[in-house]
Amino acid sequence: MRAYTRRVNYYETDKMGVVHHSNYIRYFEEARTSFMEQVGYDYPRLEAEGIVSPVTAVSCTYKTPLRYGDTATVQVYLTGMTRVRCAFSYRVLDGQGKLAATGNSQHCFLDGAGRPVNIQRENPEFYNTFSGELEPEPK
């Protein structure tokens, strides 16, 4: 598990003063980007090597709201890795460690022309780096 921490900004809240539901998906992306940086294989490097990894599915379950000024910690887990796909799970905690949301995202690997790529064959360093981070879905 890798963790990413951020402050909730005012513009991310709605009239009720809670984080708008769409922002949790952005938090997932920020955490995933941080995960990639932490393991030494960020998006710019992957894209420079001719691979993109679009989101093919995403889901979020909301538990308790975050509010403006809260500190949110997103725990990100790489829970699946095949030659052509990967999957992440997320747990969003407030500053007191209370679970605010959970989620998942699925991704595929494509070349510059948008064709599926066998990442294990085309980029074994990336595949091996990511495979070493696999862990079970958090409870």
C-alpha positions as CSV (number, residue, x, y, z in Angstrom):
1,M,0.0,0.0,0.0
2,R,1.2,3.5,-0.8
3,A,-0.4,6.6,0.7
4,Y,-1.1,10.1,-0.7
5,T,-2.2,12.9,1.6
6,R,-3.8,16.2,0.6
7,R,-5.9,19.0,1.9
8,V,-9.5,19.4,0.8
9,N,-9.9,22.7,-1.1
10,Y,-12.9,25.0,-0.8
11,Y,-13.7,24.8,-4.6
12,E,-14.1,21.0,-4.2
13,T,-17.1,21.4,-1.9
14,D,-20.8,21.9,-2.7
15,K,-23.3,24.2,-1.1
16,M,-23.7,21.8,1.8
17,G,-19.9,22.2,2.6
18,V,-19.0,18.6,1.7
19,V,-16.7,17.4,-1.0
20,H,-18.6,16.9,-4.2
21,H,-18.8,13.2,-5.1
22,S,-17.0,13.7,-8.4
23,N,-13.8,14.8,-6.7
24,Y,-13.2,11.4,-5.1
25,I,-12.4,10.1,-8.6
26,R,-9.8,12.9,-8.9
27,Y,-8.4,12.0,-5.6
28,F,-8.0,8.4,-6.9
29,E,-6.1,9.7,-9.9
30,E,-3.8,11.9,-7.7
31,A,-3.1,8.9,-5.5
32,R,-2.4,6.6,-8.5
33,T,-0.1,9.2,-10.0
34,S,1.7,9.5,-6.6
35,F,1.9,5.7,-6.4
36,M,3.6,5.6,-9.8
37,E,6.1,8.2,-8.7
38,Q,6.8,6.4,-5.4
39,V,7.6,3.1,-7.3
40,G,9.9,5.0,-9.7
41,Y,7.8,4.6,-12.9
42,D,5.6,7.7,-13.4
43,Y,3.2,8.5,-16.2
44,P,5.6,10.8,-18.1
45,R,8.2,8.0,-18.2
46,L,5.6,5.4,-19.3
47,E,4.3,7.7,-22.0
48,A,7.8,8.6,-23.2
49,E,8.3,4.8,-23.7
50,G,5.2,4.8,-26.0
51,I,2.6,3.4,-23.6
52,V,-0.6,5.0,-22.3
53,S,-2.8,3.5,-19.6
54,P,-6.4,4.8,-19.8
55,V,-9.1,4.2,-17.2
56,T,-11.5,1.5,-18.4
57,A,-13.7,1.5,-15.3
58,V,-14.0,3.3,-12.0
59,S,-16.2,3.0,-9.0
60,C,-16.6,4.8,-5.6
61,T,-18.6,4.0,-2.5
62,Y,-19.1,6.9,-0.1
63,K,-19.0,6.3,3.6
64,T,-18.7,9.7,5.4
65,P,-18.2,13.1,3.9
66,L,-15.0,15.0,3.7
67,R,-15.3,18.8,4.2
68,Y,-13.3,21.9,3.4
69,G,-10.0,22.0,5.3
70,D,-10.0,18.3,6.1
71,T,-6.8,16.3,5.5
72,A,-7.5,13.3,3.3
73,T,-5.2,10.4,3.0
74,V,-5.8,8.1,0.0
75,Q,-4.4,4.6,0.4
76,V,-3.8,3.1,-3.0
77,Y,-3.2,-0.6,-3.7
78,L,-2.3,-2.3,-6.9
79,T,-4.6,-5.3,-6.7
80,G,-4.4,-6.7,-10.2
81,M,-1.8,-7.0,-13.0
82,T,-1.9,-8.9,-16.2
83,R,-0.1,-8.5,-19.5
84,V,-2.7,-6.0,-20.8
85,R,-4.5,-4.6,-17.7
86,C,-4.0,-3.5,-14.1
87,A,-6.4,-2.7,-11.3
88,F,-6.2,-0.4,-8.2
89,S,-8.2,-0.2,-5.0
90,Y,-8.5,3.0,-2.9
91,R,-9.4,3.8,0.7
92,V,-9.9,7.5,1.5
93,L,-9.5,8.4,5.2
94,D,-10.2,11.7,6.9
95,G,-7.7,13.3,9.3
96,Q,-8.8,11.2,12.2
97,G,-8.4,8.0,10.2
98,K,-12.2,7.5,9.6
99,L,-13.1,5.8,6.3
100,A,-14.6,8.4,4.0
101,A,-14.8,6.4,0.7
102,T,-13.5,3.3,-1.1
103,G,-13.1,2.7,-4.7
104,N,-11.5,0.8,-7.6
105,S,-10.2,1.6,-11.0
106,Q,-9.2,-0.6,-14.0
107,H,-6.8,0.3,-16.7
108,C,-5.4,-1.2,-19.9
109,F,-2.1,-0.6,-21.7
110,L,-2.1,0.8,-25.2
111,D,0.5,1.9,-27.7
112,G,0.6,5.3,-29.4
113,A,-1.9,4.2,-32.0
114,G,-4.4,3.0,-29.4
115,R,-3.8,-0.7,-29.8
116,P,-3.6,-3.0,-26.8
117,V,0.0,-3.8,-25.7
118,N,1.4,-6.9,-24.0
119,I,3.2,-4.8,-21.3
120,Q,5.2,-7.8,-20.1
121,R,6.7,-8.2,-23.5
122,E,6.9,-4.6,-24.6
123,N,8.1,-3.1,-21.3
124,P,9.4,-5.8,-19.0
125,E,10.9,-3.3,-16.6
126,F,7.6,-1.6,-16.0
127,Y,5.8,-4.9,-15.7
128,N,8.3,-6.2,-13.2
129,T,8.2,-3.0,-11.2
130,F,4.4,-3.0,-11.0
131,S,4.1,-6.7,-10.4
132,G,6.3,-6.4,-7.4
133,E,3.7,-4.0,-5.9
134,L,0.8,-6.4,-6.1
135,E,-1.2,-6.9,-2.9
136,P,-4.7,-8.3,-2.0
137,E,-7.8,-6.1,-2.1
138,P,-8.0,-4.2,1.2
139,K,-10.8,-5.1,3.6
